[in-house]
Amino acid sequence: MTKGGMESVEVFPAEGKGRGLRALKEFLPGDVIFAEPAYAAVVFDSLTHIVCHTCFKRQERLHRCGQCKFAYYCDRTCQRAAWLDHKSECSAIKRHGKAPTENIRLAARILWRMEREGSGLAEGCLVSIDELQNHVDNFGEEEKKELHADVESFLEYWPPQSQQFGMQFIAHVFGVINCNGFTLSDQRGLQAVGVGIFPNLCQANHDCWPNCTVIFNNGNHEAVRSMFHTQMRIELRALSKISPGDELTVAYVDFLNVSEERRKQLKKQYYFDCTCEHCKKQIKDDLMLAVKEGENKPSAETVKEVIQYSKDTLEKINKARLEGLYHEVVRLCRECLKKQEPVLGETNIYLLRILSIASEVLSYLQMFEEAADYAKRMVDGYLKIYHPNNAQLGMALMRAGVTHWHAGLIEAGHGLICKAYAILLVTHGPSHPITKDLEVMRVQTEMELRMFQQNEFMYYKMREAALKNQKIQVMPEPSNETSPSLFHKKE
C-alpha cells in the first residue's frame, strides 16, 4: 500500500448522515490515514501578493507572473508546478482586466480541471465533484442572493472559448465551495491563507469528539530532485486507536462550546443536526458552565449576570483588538476577571476565553509574568475539557510554554513545551514546521533547565546577559482570529 493512498478507507452509507468514510485497517494515534492533494485551491483575496499560489507558504519576496501580474510564487519550481492550473486563469484575468473574488477563482479552477479531465472520478478520488453535497436547497434568502450574484460574476469572467457549463451546474459548484471548502493555512499552521476543495476529505462526517484530525501540509518543493519532494496536500491523521470498520470522523467546529451552541453553529453553517454522543448526552457541558462551589456558592441570578457581563466584555474586547488598542484589551480583561473569579468555575468557557485573550495580549506587550499566570490557568482548564490529542490544545500549551520561558519560569515552561510536543507529534507529525520549531524549543529549554538545576544564580546571570545581547523575541501581534477552522465558510 502506498503511504497516503486511498486503499485503507472506503465510502459507505452512514445511517442518518448520507455517506461517510470508514477504515479498512487498524490505525494508531499519529498514523496518516491518507494524504490528498487539492482538486483545486486558491489564495484568499487579501493575501494574494504575500502567499505563494502553489504551496500557500507566506514569503517575504515572491516572483510575480509576468503575464497576468496577479499570481505570485516562491520560485520557478512553484511557478512551473502551477502552470497547468494557472494557464487558463492567466489568460482569463488578462481578458477580464482584473482578478475576480476567491470564490469565483476557485469555481473557475474546478471547472477548468473538469474541462481538461472530464467530470468523472479524478485520479485518487473516491467521489466526483458532481456527487458532492451542495445544500443549495437549504439556502436562506440572503444566501440565494449571494449565490445568484456569484453565478453572474462568474459568467462575466468565464472565457467564451472555454467549455460552457449550465447555470444549474455552476450553482452546484458554488454550493460545494460554500459547504465543503477547506481552510488552507500558512506553513506554521497559524493563519488561514486560502481555500481548497478535497473531495475525499468531504466524505468524513463530523463528530464533536472525533477520532481523526486534518492537517494542511504545504509540501516540500525545494527538494525537487530527491525522494523528499512532496506536493501541497491535506493529511487525515488518527487521534486515537481506530479498528477496521470504524467510521472516520473529524470536528468541523471547535469543541470549546456547550453542545447547544455547537449544534446551532453546525446547523447554520453545514445544515445538519449533530447527533454525536457528546451532543446527545451533553458531555462536558457541566464543566464548560462550571460555577464556584462551596459555602459561598453564587446564586443562579448572579451567575446569569456575570455570564452576560462576560459576553458584553468580549464584544468590547473584539472592537478594541480590531483597533489595535491592546492596553485597553488588558484593562477590560482584568476588570472582567475580577467579576468572574468569585463566581465562575476554573473550567467555565467564559473565564477561559478571557484568560486566553489576556495571556496572548500581555505576552505581546511583553508583560510576561502576568501573562504566564493567566496562560497556566487557561491550559489547566483546557486539559480538563479537550480531547487529549486535540491540535488546539497542543497549540495553546505551546503558547503557554513560550510565555513561561519569556517570564523566566524555566521549569513550568519546559514542562508545557514537552506536553505540547507530545500532542503535536500526533496531530501534525514530526516533519511539520511547527513540530520542528517545538523540538528546537524542547531541546533548548531542557538544556536551560539542567543549567538552572545545577546553579540557579549562574543561570539567571547568564540569561540576563543573553537577553541583553539579543533583542528579545517579540511575540506575534495578537490576531483577531482563533486558529483556522476546518472548513472555510464565506461570511
NUKOL-381759 format. One record per residue (C-alpha): x, y, z; residue in three letters. Coordinates in nm, 4 decimals. Layout:
# residues N
X; Y; Z; aa
X; Y; Z; ALA .
...
END
This chain:
# residues 491
X; Y; Z; aa
0.0000; 0.0000; 0.0000; MET .
0.1348; 0.3424; -0.0838; THR .
0.1613; 0.5796; 0.2104; LYS .
-0.1233; 0.8253; 0.1991; GLY .
-0.3096; 0.6243; -0.0704; GLY .
-0.6843; 0.5700; -0.0540; MET .
-0.6590; 0.1892; -0.0234; GLU .
-0.7148; 0.1855; 0.3513; SER .
-1.0512; 0.3677; 0.3520; VAL .
-1.3879; 0.3292; 0.1804; GLU .
-1.7033; 0.5348; 0.1328; VAL .
-2.0095; 0.3749; 0.2959; PHE .
-2.3742; 0.4736; 0.3570; PRO .
-2.3665; 0.6239; 0.7096; ALA .
-2.7036; 0.5926; 0.8823; GLU .
-2.8816; 0.9279; 0.9033; GLY .
-2.5761; 1.1127; 0.7643; LYS .
-2.5681; 1.0250; 0.3957; GLY .
-2.2227; 0.8950; 0.3092; ARG .
-1.9270; 0.8534; 0.5401; GLY .
-1.5699; 0.7215; 0.5416; LEU .
-1.4591; 0.4110; 0.7262; ARG .
-1.1275; 0.2426; 0.7933; ALA .
-1.0302; -0.0850; 0.6261; LEU .
-0.7330; -0.1476; 0.8577; LYS .
-0.6151; -0.0583; 1.2072; GLU .
-0.4612; 0.2808; 1.2761; PHE .
-0.2783; 0.4092; 1.5825; LEU .
-0.2629; 0.7700; 1.7108; PRO .
-0.0472; 0.9808; 1.4754; GLY .
-0.0818; 0.7479; 1.1731; ASP .
-0.1554; 0.9196; 0.8405; VAL .
-0.4740; 0.7526; 0.7156; ILE .
-0.4489; 0.9241; 0.3794; PHE .
-0.2956; 1.2332; 0.2179; ALA .
-0.4882; 1.4149; -0.0535; GLU .
-0.3772; 1.6919; -0.2909; PRO .
-0.6355; 1.9655; -0.3590; ALA .
-0.8692; 1.9146; -0.6529; TYR .
-0.8456; 2.2959; -0.6807; ALA .
-0.7302; 2.5696; -0.4412; ALA .
-0.6847; 2.9491; -0.4313; VAL .
-0.5229; 3.2087; -0.2037; VAL .
-0.7575; 3.4497; -0.0204; PHE .
-0.8147; 3.7842; -0.1966; ASP .
-0.6471; 3.9827; 0.0821; SER .
-0.3236; 3.7771; 0.0741; LEU .
-0.2638; 3.7124; -0.2974; THR .
0.0643; 3.9099; -0.3031; HIS .
0.2248; 3.7620; 0.0145; ILE .
0.1350; 3.3929; -0.0143; VAL .
0.2627; 3.1523; -0.2818; CYS .
-0.0219; 3.0441; -0.5141; HIS .
0.1236; 2.6911; -0.5382; THR .
0.2301; 2.5835; -0.1886; CYS .
0.0475; 2.8511; 0.0175; PHE .
0.3563; 2.9443; 0.2202; LYS .
0.3896; 3.3037; 0.3365; ARG .
0.7073; 3.4514; 0.1925; GLN .
0.8832; 3.7868; 0.2077; GLU .
0.9756; 3.8090; -0.1594; ARG .
0.7701; 3.6347; -0.4223; LEU .
0.8007; 3.6117; -0.8024; HIS .
0.5061; 3.7616; -0.9882; ARG .
0.3578; 3.6054; -1.3001; CYS .
0.4772; 3.8337; -1.5825; GLY .
0.1612; 3.7749; -1.7879; GLN .
-0.1359; 3.8440; -1.5577; CYS .
0.0595; 4.0298; -1.2858; LYS .
-0.1755; 3.8636; -1.0323; PHE .
-0.0282; 3.5267; -0.9292; ALA .
0.2786; 3.5088; -0.7012; TYR .
0.5192; 3.2182; -0.6419; TYR .
0.8096; 3.1261; -0.4127; CYS .
1.0349; 3.0494; -0.7088; ASP .
1.0490; 2.8996; -1.0570; ARG .
0.9743; 2.5498; -0.9175; THR .
0.6422; 2.6621; -0.7703; CYS .
0.5646; 2.8652; -1.0822; GLN .
0.6261; 2.5646; -1.3112; ARG .
0.4193; 2.3379; -1.0839; ALA .
0.1296; 2.5871; -1.1046; ALA .
0.1218; 2.6318; -1.4810; TRP .
-0.1318; 2.3566; -1.5600; LEU .
-0.3843; 2.5177; -1.3201; ASP .
-0.2826; 2.8777; -1.3828; HIS .
-0.2651; 2.8722; -1.7645; LYS .
-0.6409; 2.9259; -1.8297; SER .
-0.6721; 3.1542; -1.5252; GLU .
-0.3837; 3.3685; -1.6501; CYS .
-0.5449; 3.4482; -1.9854; SER .
-0.8920; 3.4878; -1.8261; ALA .
-0.7576; 3.7502; -1.5820; ILE .
-0.5857; 3.9370; -1.8664; LYS .
-0.9071; 3.9334; -2.0752; ARG .
-1.1261; 4.0315; -1.7768; HIS .
-0.8921; 4.3156; -1.6756; GLY .
-0.8724; 4.2116; -1.3105; LYS .
-0.8877; 3.9033; -1.0887; ALA .
-1.2331; 3.8161; -0.9504; PRO .
-1.3034; 3.7127; -0.5870; THR .
-1.1607; 3.3933; -0.4343; GLU .
-1.4943; 3.2041; -0.4666; ASN .
-1.5161; 3.2804; -0.8389; ILE .
-1.1482; 3.1960; -0.8933; ARG .
-1.1973; 2.8622; -0.7136; LEU .
-1.5137; 2.7746; -0.9096; ALA .
-1.3288; 2.8556; -1.2335; ALA .
-1.0306; 2.6354; -1.1387; ARG .
-1.2690; 2.3462; -1.0613; ILE .
-1.4437; 2.3834; -1.3992; LEU .
-1.1176; 2.4195; -1.5956; TRP .
-0.9979; 2.0975; -1.4393; ARG .
-1.3261; 1.9302; -1.5421; MET .
-1.2784; 2.0686; -1.8927; GLU .
-0.9330; 1.9034; -1.9041; ARG .
-1.0163; 1.5724; -1.7372; GLU .
-1.3924; 1.5264; -1.7704; GLY .
-1.6341; 1.5254; -1.4792; SER .
-1.5829; 1.1623; -1.3765; GLY .
-1.3646; 1.0413; -1.0930; LEU .
-1.0309; 1.2226; -1.0761; ALA .
-0.7230; 1.0117; -1.0037; GLU .
-0.7108; 0.9100; -0.6365; GLY .
-1.0634; 1.0434; -0.5678; CYS .
-1.3328; 0.8228; -0.4170; LEU .
-1.6124; 1.0566; -0.5355; VAL .
-1.6514; 1.3076; -0.8175; SER .
-1.7304; 1.6795; -0.7848; ILE .
-2.0800; 1.6064; -0.9270; ASP .
-2.1537; 1.3820; -0.6272; GLU .
-2.0532; 1.6289; -0.3551; LEU .
-2.3253; 1.7888; -0.1409; GLN .
-2.4185; 2.1452; -0.2379; ASN .
-2.7041; 2.2196; 0.0099; HIS .
-2.8377; 2.4861; -0.2285; VAL .
-3.1937; 2.3776; -0.1347; ASP .
-3.1186; 2.4702; 0.2291; ASN .
-3.0014; 2.8233; 0.1443; PHE .
-3.1881; 3.1146; 0.3007; GLY .
-3.2934; 3.4231; 0.1013; GLU .
-2.9656; 3.6085; 0.1676; GLU .
-2.7525; 3.3077; 0.0646; GLU .
-2.9576; 3.2606; -0.2528; LYS .
-2.8996; 3.6263; -0.3424; LYS .
-2.5224; 3.5857; -0.2906; GLU .
-2.5244; 3.2665; -0.4974; LEU .
-2.7041; 3.4430; -0.7824; HIS .
-2.4503; 3.7320; -0.7695; ALA .
-2.1595; 3.4817; -0.7716; ASP .
-2.3002; 3.2993; -1.0769; VAL .
-2.3491; 3.6337; -1.2601; GLU .
-1.9913; 3.7468; -1.1835; SER .
-1.8595; 3.4029; -1.2809; PHE .
-2.0255; 3.4235; -1.6249; LEU .
-1.8607; 3.7609; -1.6898; GLU .
-1.5202; 3.6130; -1.6020; TYR .
-1.5528; 3.2739; -1.7760; TRP .
-1.3919; 3.2884; -2.1241; PRO .
-1.6221; 3.2279; -2.4239; PRO .
-1.3698; 2.9821; -2.5755; GLN .
-1.3775; 2.7572; -2.2647; SER .
-1.6290; 2.4730; -2.2311; GLN .
-1.9688; 2.6168; -2.1345; GLN .
-2.1474; 2.4709; -1.8300; PHE .
-2.5160; 2.5058; -1.7418; GLY .
-2.6281; 2.7618; -1.4807; MET .
-2.7520; 2.4839; -1.2524; GLN .
-2.4149; 2.3083; -1.2531; PHE .
-2.2267; 2.6350; -1.1886; ILE .
-2.4629; 2.6963; -0.8926; ALA .
-2.3861; 2.3391; -0.7731; HIS .
-2.0114; 2.4153; -0.7757; VAL .
-2.0648; 2.7324; -0.5694; PHE .
-2.2794; 2.5328; -0.3263; GLY .
-1.9993; 2.2757; -0.2929; VAL .
-1.7458; 2.5536; -0.2216; ILE .
-1.9826; 2.7084; 0.0330; ASN .
-2.0158; 2.3988; 0.2494; CYS .
-1.7071; 2.1912; 0.1574; ASN .
-1.4316; 2.4494; 0.1074; GLY .
-1.1400; 2.3525; 0.3311; PHE .
-0.9308; 2.6212; 0.5034; THR .
-0.5645; 2.6217; 0.3960; LEU .
-0.3079; 2.7621; 0.6383; SER .
0.0433; 2.9011; 0.6075; ASP .
0.3491; 2.6855; 0.6824; GLN .
0.3232; 2.7472; 1.0582; ARG .
-0.0430; 2.6482; 1.0617; GLY .
-0.1299; 2.9707; 1.2446; LEU .
-0.3038; 3.1786; 0.9796; GLN .
-0.5747; 3.0877; 0.7300; ALA .
-0.4439; 3.1880; 0.3846; VAL .
-0.6641; 3.0145; 0.1291; GLY .
-0.9419; 2.7708; 0.0461; VAL .
-0.9404; 2.4404; -0.1410; GLY .
-1.1663; 2.1507; -0.2387; ILE .
-1.0621; 1.7996; -0.1296; PHE .
-1.3318; 1.5503; -0.2443; PRO .
-1.2179; 1.2578; -0.0239; ASN .
-1.1972; 1.4698; 0.2903; LEU .
-1.5535; 1.5944; 0.2203; CYS .
-1.6745; 1.2380; 0.2855; GLN .
-1.5587; 1.2429; 0.6502; ALA .
-1.8541; 1.3211; 0.8770; ASN .
-1.8424; 1.5487; 1.1807; HIS .
-1.8152; 1.4368; 1.5420; ASP .
-1.7569; 1.6773; 1.8316; CYS .
-1.5150; 1.4179; 1.9801; TRP .
-1.3580; 1.2852; 1.6579; PRO .
-1.1108; 1.0014; 1.6056; ASN .
-0.9203; 1.1942; 1.3323; CYS .
-0.7770; 1.5386; 1.2682; THR .
-0.6907; 1.7153; 0.9431; VAL .
-0.3624; 1.8983; 0.8978; ILE .
-0.2625; 2.1036; 0.5963; PHE .
0.0870; 2.0248; 0.4742; ASN .
0.2433; 2.2805; 0.2368; ASN .
0.4718; 2.0163; 0.0873; GLY .
0.8409; 2.0446; 0.0070; ASN .
0.9067; 2.1983; -0.3328; HIS .
1.2725; 2.2711; -0.2700; GLU .
1.3778; 1.9083; -0.2807; ALA .
1.2933; 1.8781; -0.6490; VAL .
1.5360; 1.6027; -0.7338; ARG .
1.5063; 1.3969; -0.4212; SER .
1.2647; 1.1459; -0.2747; MET .
1.1544; 1.4171; -0.0290; PHE .
0.9824; 1.6284; -0.2934; HIS .
0.6156; 1.6402; -0.1949; THR .
0.3229; 1.8412; -0.3194; GLN .
0.0854; 2.0501; -0.1127; MET .
-0.1785; 1.8252; 0.0460; ARG .
-0.4004; 1.7638; 0.3469; ILE .
-0.3328; 1.4722; 0.5799; GLU .
-0.6027; 1.2866; 0.7689; LEU .
-0.4339; 1.1654; 1.0893; ARG .
-0.5618; 0.9280; 1.3573; ALA .
-0.6098; 1.0789; 1.7066; LEU .
-0.6887; 0.7515; 1.8821; SER .
-0.6769; 0.3813; 1.8006; LYS .
-0.9046; 0.3046; 1.5054; ILE .
-1.0187; -0.0510; 1.4211; SER .
-1.1150; -0.1835; 1.0770; PRO .
-1.4806; -0.0910; 1.0109; GLY .
-1.4765; 0.2188; 1.2367; ASP .
-1.6192; 0.5374; 1.0873; GLU .
-1.3553; 0.8110; 1.0427; LEU .
-1.4745; 1.1424; 1.1868; THR .
-1.3360; 1.4961; 1.2097; VAL .
-1.4560; 1.8048; 1.4023; ALA .
-1.5987; 2.0783; 1.1788; TYR .
-1.6139; 2.3235; 1.4727; VAL .
-1.4037; 2.3870; 1.7831; ASP .
-1.5121; 2.1762; 2.0811; PHE .
-1.4809; 2.4664; 2.3270; LEU .
-1.8525; 2.5480; 2.3328; ASN .
-2.1560; 2.3917; 2.5032; VAL .
-2.3358; 2.1286; 2.2965; SER .
-2.6363; 2.3533; 2.2215; GLU .
-2.4073; 2.6256; 2.0760; GLU .
-2.2070; 2.3747; 1.8706; ARG .
-2.5292; 2.2284; 1.7325; ARG .
-2.6568; 2.5768; 1.6372; LYS .
-2.3287; 2.6556; 1.4619; GLN .
-2.3286; 2.3236; 1.2719; LEU .
-2.6911; 2.3678; 1.1650; LYS .
-2.6280; 2.7232; 1.0450; LYS .
-2.3029; 2.6503; 0.8587; GLN .
-2.3414; 2.2880; 0.7446; TYR .
-2.7196; 2.2308; 0.7548; TYR .
-2.7319; 1.9204; 0.9748; PHE .
-2.8322; 1.8302; 1.3310; ASP .
-2.5391; 1.6885; 1.5262; CYS .
-2.6288; 1.3562; 1.6888; THR .
-2.2843; 1.2713; 1.8258; CYS .
-2.2532; 1.1188; 2.1736; GLU .
-2.1145; 1.4406; 2.3254; HIS .
-2.4115; 1.6441; 2.1982; CYS .
-2.6796; 1.3875; 2.2814; LYS .
-2.5534; 1.3381; 2.6368; LYS .
-2.4264; 1.6979; 2.6753; GLN .
-2.0917; 1.5558; 2.7879; ILE .
-1.8611; 1.8228; 2.9390; LYS .
-2.1352; 2.0916; 2.9311; ASP .
-2.1304; 2.0927; 3.3132; ASP .
-1.7537; 2.1646; 3.3080; LEU .
-1.7910; 2.4400; 3.0491; MET .
-2.0584; 2.6134; 3.2570; LEU .
-1.8976; 2.5372; 3.5970; ALA .
-1.9607; 2.7784; 3.8853; VAL .
-1.7722; 2.8189; 4.2133; LYS .
-1.8640; 2.5503; 4.4675; GLU .
-1.8518; 2.5639; 4.8476; GLY .
-2.0059; 2.7801; 5.1183; GLU .
-2.0248; 3.0934; 4.9050; ASN .
-2.1845; 2.9247; 4.6041; LYS .
-2.3266; 3.2084; 4.3873; PRO .
-2.6988; 3.2320; 4.3114; SER .
-2.8336; 3.1450; 3.9678; ALA .
-2.9148; 3.5166; 3.9204; GLU .
-2.5512; 3.6201; 3.9930; THR .
-2.4177; 3.3558; 3.7510; VAL .
-2.6530; 3.4803; 3.4785; LYS .
-2.5412; 3.8410; 3.5353; GLU .
-2.1681; 3.7515; 3.5220; VAL .
-2.2106; 3.5487; 3.2008; ILE .
-2.3973; 3.8378; 3.0365; GLN .
-2.1240; 4.0768; 3.1565; TYR .
-1.8610; 3.8401; 3.0069; SER .
-2.0405; 3.8317; 2.6700; LYS .
-2.0646; 4.2124; 2.6615; ASP .
-1.6958; 4.2433; 2.7559; THR .
-1.5916; 4.0003; 2.4797; LEU .
-1.7672; 4.2263; 2.2268; GLU .
-1.5829; 4.5323; 2.3594; LYS .
-1.2545; 4.3373; 2.3532; ILE .
-1.3057; 4.2416; 1.9870; ASN .
-1.3663; 4.6050; 1.8979; LYS .
-1.0522; 4.7190; 2.0873; ALA .
-0.8405; 4.4440; 1.9246; ARG .
-0.9550; 4.5440; 1.5777; LEU .
-0.8396; 4.8972; 1.6538; GLU .
-0.5079; 4.7713; 1.7970; GLY .
-0.5850; 4.9159; 2.1437; LEU .
-0.4057; 4.6409; 2.3357; TYR .
-0.3743; 4.8239; 2.6698; HIS .
-0.7500; 4.8754; 2.6591; GLU .
-0.7924; 4.4994; 2.5960; VAL .
-0.5816; 4.4247; 2.9061; VAL .
-0.7882; 4.6658; 3.1166; ARG .
-1.1142; 4.5036; 3.0009; LEU .
-0.9766; 4.1536; 3.0717; CYS .
-0.8611; 4.2437; 3.4236; ARG .
-1.1981; 4.4010; 3.5080; GLU .
-1.3845; 4.1025; 3.3708; CYS .
-1.1664; 3.8523; 3.5606; LEU .
-1.2371; 4.0408; 3.8859; LYS .
-1.6088; 3.9862; 3.8287; LYS .
-1.5699; 3.6241; 3.7059; GLN .
-1.3283; 3.4832; 3.9661; GLU .
-1.5659; 3.4738; 4.2693; PRO .
-1.8500; 3.3282; 4.0568; VAL .
-1.7280; 3.1040; 3.7696; LEU .
-1.5502; 2.7671; 3.7997; GLY .
-1.1982; 2.7177; 3.6621; GLU .
-1.3245; 2.5306; 3.3518; THR .
-1.6012; 2.7789; 3.2661; ASN .
-1.5630; 2.8735; 2.8980; ILE .
-1.6323; 3.2438; 2.9598; TYR .
-1.3478; 3.2555; 3.2127; LEU .
-1.1207; 3.0546; 2.9777; LEU .
-1.1896; 3.2893; 2.6841; ARG .
-1.0870; 3.5940; 2.8865; ILE .
-0.7768; 3.4134; 3.0222; LEU .
-0.6762; 3.3172; 2.6671; SER .
-0.7068; 3.6744; 2.5336; ILE .
-0.5343; 3.8239; 2.8409; ALA .
-0.2351; 3.5867; 2.8180; SER .
-0.1935; 3.6414; 2.4424; GLU .
-0.2148; 4.0222; 2.4557; VAL .
0.0024; 4.0568; 2.7690; LEU .
0.2690; 3.8370; 2.6018; SER .
0.2633; 4.0683; 2.3013; TYR .
0.3054; 4.3668; 2.5364; LEU .
0.5977; 4.1764; 2.6990; GLN .
0.4283; 4.1645; 3.0416; MET .
0.5276; 3.8022; 3.0670; PHE .
0.4812; 3.7245; 3.4358; GLU .
0.1156; 3.8223; 3.4438; GLU .
0.0658; 3.6564; 3.1020; ALA .
0.2194; 3.3306; 3.2316; ALA .
-0.0173; 3.3220; 3.5289; ASP .
-0.3230; 3.3555; 3.3030; TYR .
-0.1817; 3.1095; 3.0470; ALA .
-0.1289; 2.8453; 3.3178; LYS .
-0.4879; 2.8783; 3.4399; ARG .
-0.6144; 2.8649; 3.0796; MET .
-0.4315; 2.5414; 2.9913; VAL .
-0.5292; 2.3793; 3.3233; ASP .
-0.8912; 2.4373; 3.2190; GLY .
-0.8324; 2.3221; 2.8607; TYR .
-0.6720; 1.9970; 2.9784; LEU .
-0.9969; 1.9040; 3.1551; LYS .
-1.2168; 1.9832; 2.8547; ILE .
-1.0368; 1.8994; 2.5293; TYR .
-0.9579; 1.5561; 2.3838; HIS .
-0.6005; 1.4744; 2.4996; PRO .
-0.4795; 1.4771; 2.1369; ASN .
-0.6556; 1.7952; 2.0235; ASN .
-0.4478; 2.0249; 1.7976; ALA .
-0.5969; 2.3431; 1.9551; GLN .
-0.4897; 2.2139; 2.2976; LEU .
-0.1374; 2.1446; 2.1645; GLY .
-0.1090; 2.4973; 2.0241; MET .
-0.2383; 2.6536; 2.3494; ALA .
0.0178; 2.4536; 2.5517; LEU .
0.2932; 2.5658; 2.3147; MET .
0.1976; 2.9341; 2.3519; ARG .
0.1765; 2.8953; 2.7312; ALA .
0.5202; 2.7264; 2.7359; GLY .
0.6819; 3.0073; 2.5354; VAL .
0.5184; 3.2674; 2.7651; THR .
0.6565; 3.0908; 3.0746; HIS .
1.0016; 3.0761; 2.9160; TRP .
0.9881; 3.4511; 2.8481; HIS .
0.8831; 3.5060; 3.2101; ALA .
1.1967; 3.3180; 3.3251; GLY .
0.9860; 3.0294; 3.4636; LEU .
1.2021; 2.7623; 3.3074; ILE .
1.0652; 2.4553; 3.4867; GLU .
0.6995; 2.5244; 3.4050; ALA .
0.7934; 2.6435; 3.0536; GLY .
0.9834; 2.3250; 2.9729; HIS .
0.7002; 2.1083; 3.1095; GLY .
0.4379; 2.2830; 2.8961; LEU .
0.6557; 2.2661; 2.5824; ILE .
0.7058; 1.8895; 2.6347; CYS .
0.3284; 1.8371; 2.6692; LYS .
0.2655; 2.0425; 2.3543; ALA .
0.5322; 1.8466; 2.1625; TYR .
0.3715; 1.5115; 2.2559; ALA .
0.0334; 1.6291; 2.1201; ILE .
0.1697; 1.7877; 1.8008; LEU .
0.3658; 1.4729; 1.7151; LEU .
0.0246; 1.3026; 1.6869; VAL .
-0.1739; 1.5860; 1.5248; THR .
0.0904; 1.7371; 1.2933; HIS .
0.3601; 1.4676; 1.2677; GLY .
0.7372; 1.5043; 1.3237; PRO .
0.8178; 1.6824; 0.9953; SER .
0.5640; 1.9673; 1.0175; HIS .
0.7399; 2.3077; 1.0609; PRO .
0.5593; 2.3810; 1.3862; ILE .
0.6616; 2.0444; 1.5354; THR .
1.0213; 2.1085; 1.4280; LYS .
1.0095; 2.4514; 1.5957; ASP .
0.8787; 2.2880; 1.9120; LEU .
1.1556; 2.0267; 1.9047; GLU .
1.4155; 2.3072; 1.8958; VAL .
1.2404; 2.4780; 2.1899; MET .
1.2219; 2.1499; 2.3800; ARG .
1.5958; 2.0872; 2.3415; VAL .
1.6821; 2.4470; 2.4361; GLN .
1.4586; 2.4562; 2.7454; THR .
1.5885; 2.1147; 2.8555; GLU .
1.9449; 2.2457; 2.8382; MET .
1.8489; 2.5616; 3.0292; GLU .
1.6621; 2.3579; 3.2892; LEU .
1.9718; 2.1440; 3.3566; ARG .
2.1784; 2.4608; 3.3994; MET .
1.9104; 2.6066; 3.6296; PHE .
1.9066; 2.2924; 3.8462; GLN .
2.2870; 2.2911; 3.8756; GLN .
2.3265; 2.6585; 3.9682; ASN .
2.0214; 2.8841; 3.9880; GLU .
2.2203; 3.2014; 4.0453; PHE .
2.4511; 3.1425; 3.7459; MET .
2.1528; 3.0523; 3.5281; TYR .
1.9835; 3.3890; 3.5916; TYR .
2.3140; 3.5765; 3.5390; LYS .
2.3697; 3.4049; 3.2018; MET .
2.0071; 3.4514; 3.0979; ARG .
2.0261; 3.8225; 3.1804; GLU .
2.3442; 3.8625; 2.9765; ALA .
2.1992; 3.6677; 2.6844; ALA .
1.8798; 3.8757; 2.6805; LEU .
2.0812; 4.1999; 2.6926; LYS .
2.2859; 4.0964; 2.3910; ASN .
1.9990; 3.9779; 2.1790; GLN .
1.6840; 4.1622; 2.1022; LYS .
1.4105; 3.9812; 2.2913; ILE .
1.1881; 3.7886; 2.0549; GLN .
0.8639; 3.9856; 2.0318; VAL .
0.5541; 3.7700; 2.0400; MET .
0.3463; 3.7879; 1.7210; PRO .
0.0781; 4.0551; 1.7209; GLU .
-0.2441; 3.9062; 1.8594; PRO .
-0.4713; 3.8067; 1.5750; SER .
-0.8425; 3.8559; 1.5862; ASN .
-0.8948; 3.5051; 1.4550; GLU .
-0.8932; 3.1882; 1.6513; THR .
-0.6697; 2.9363; 1.4758; SER .
-0.8047; 2.8359; 1.1333; PRO .
-1.1290; 2.6370; 1.1480; SER .
-1.1547; 2.3187; 0.9459; LEU .
-1.3900; 2.4267; 0.6700; PHE .
-1.3838; 2.7751; 0.5210; HIS .
-1.7240; 2.9368; 0.5412; LYS .
-1.7841; 3.2533; 0.3421; LYS .
-1.9029; 3.5116; 0.5939; GLU .
END
